[in-house]
Amino acid sequence: MILIVGLGNPGDKFLGTRHNIGRETAQSIGNKFGFPEFKFEKKWNALISEGRIEKIKATLLLPDTFMNKSGNAAGPVARFYKVKPRDTIVLHDDADILLGRAKLSFHKHSAGHKGVESIKRALGSWDFWRLRVGIQPPFGASLAKGGRKKRVEAEKLVLQKLKPDEQKQIRKLEKKIFEGVGAFATGEQEKAVGIINKNT
């Protein structure tokens, strides 16, 4: 079994924001692979959906806490389902990656991401996978294509709503993520990294 944790903040006011991109991408994975509707589990304060990805059992978890307390759900759920950290993917936003790109990596520290730090404390290890989805608008050389003059600081960026053209970029990226997650589920982690991390 694999566990996929989509990080974000609960509540309608956070829907469509850059900080919620991990949570909403996890929901898209559920839709793609025919998972049932998410159900709220009070004991974990989280939304859960169980299904299969490429015939492999998988659990999708959306903590119903604020980002910096994501581990309060992830830790107990991982123990309940007996999922090891190395079979866990934490999906979250990353302001250091351009929007429309993603990176899958293993045993990487948080770089200050409070949700990731909470997961690490709960799992007691850095030996889990992170699928970082870029939220940074183009800047510098990309200015001619509607980019910005300089990188936007994460604090100013995370609660911004995604624009319609940016949402299209995310939909395109999700196709690559679906393929990569399918490879990951069947034990082809290196293949999954190659698929997701390729900048095309």
N, C-alpha and C positions, 0 to 999 in steps of 0.2 A: 504493500500500500504506500501511496505517497500523500503528503499533506501540502496543500497550497494555501498560504495565508495572504489575504489581500488587505493591505494596510490603508487606512483612511480615517476619516472622522464621521460619526453617525449624524443623521439629521439632514433635512431637506436643504438647508442653507449651504451645505457643503457639496451638494450634487454638482457634478460637472466642473469642480475646481481641480487645479493641477495636483494639489496635495492628495486628492482622492483617486488618482489615476490607478494606483495599485488595487484598491478595493473594486473599482469598476471594471478593470481588466480581468480580475478573478471572476466577476459575474459574467463577463463575456465568454470566458473559458467554459463556464458552466452551460451557457446557452449553446455554444458550439458543439459540445460533446453530449448534449441531451440530458444534463443533470436535472433532477426534480427541483421544484421551487425551494428556495432557502427557507429554513424554519428557525425560529428563534428558540434557543436553548437557554433557559433562565439560569441554570447552574453554572454556565460558562459566560453568561452575558455576551452571547455571540450568535450570529447567524451561521447555520451549517447546512451543507448539501453533500450527499454522498452519491457517487456514481462510478463510472469507469471511463478511463482514458486509454484508448487502444487496448481494451480488455483488461486493463490493470485497475484494481480498486483505487479510488482516490477520494479524498475528503477536501472540500473547499470550505475555508473558514474566513468569516468576516467578523473580527472583533467589534462588538458594539460599544466600545470604549473610545476615548480619545486616543490619538496616535501614540502618545508617550506611555500608555498603559496596555499596549497590544499584547504583551507577554502574559497578562492576567488571564487571557483566554488561550493563547497559543500553547503555553506550558501544560496546563491540565488536559487540553485536547490531545496533544501529542502523546502524553502518558496514557490516556484512556484508550487511544487507538494503537498504542505501542509502535508509534512511528519514530524511527531514529532521526536525529538531526540531519544526517546525510540524505535522507529521503524527503526532506522538507524544503519547499521553495517559498521564500518570503518575497512577495511582489510589492514594490513601492516606487514612489516618485524619486527622481534624482535631478537636482538643479544644475549639476555639473555635466549632464548629458543633453545634447540637443534634442528637441522635440522631434519625434518621428524615428528615434533610434532607441535601442535597448541593449542591455548587457547582462548576461548570465554569468555569475562567478561563484566560486566556492571558497569558504573560509576567509572572507574579507571583513575587515573591521568596519565600523559604522560610519566613519567620516562625519560624525556628529549627528547622524539621523536618530532622533529620539525613539522612534518606533522600533528600529533595528536594535538599539541598545536594550530596550525592554524585552525583545524576543531573546536576545543573548542571555540576559539574566535568568529568564524563565527556563530556557533549555539547558543552561549551564555549559554552553559550548559555542564556539564560532563555527563549528563543523556543519553548517547548513548552507543552502544555496540562496543567493539573492538575485532576483530578477529586477534590475533597476530600469525603470521606464523614464526616458528623458522628458523634461518639461521646459527646458531652456529655449526661448525663441532664438532664431538665427541672429548673429551679430558679426561685426567685423567685415570679413570678406563677403558675407552674404547680405550686406546692407542693400545692395541693388535689388534684391528679391524681397524686400520688405522687412529686412532684419533691423536690429538695433545697433547703435553705435558701440555699445559695450555690454558685457555680461550683466544680467539683472541679478541682484542678490536674492538668495533663496527666501529670506524673510518677506520680501516685497512681492515675490512671485507665487508662492504656494497657494494662496487663497484666491488668486485670479481665476476667473472662469475661462475655460477653453473656448476660443472663437470657432465659428463654423468650419473655417478652412483648416484649423488645427485639429478639430474633431475628425475630419476626413483623413488627416495624416495618421491619427491614432488608429482608425479603422483599418488602414492599410498595414500599419505595423502589427496589428493584432493577428493578421493572417500568418505572419512570420512567427509570432509567439505561439500560436496554436500548433504549428508544425513542430516547433522546438519542444514544446511541452509534451507533445505526442512521443517524440524521440526520448525525452527524459523518462517518461513513464515506463518505457520498455527497457530501460537500463542503458540507453545510448547517450550518456551525459556529454561526451565529447562532441558527438554529432549535434546535440541540442545547442551547445555553446557555439559551434560553427554556424548554425542556422540563425540563431538570435543575434549574435554579435556582428554578423556581416552587415556592413553599412552600404546597403543598396536600396 
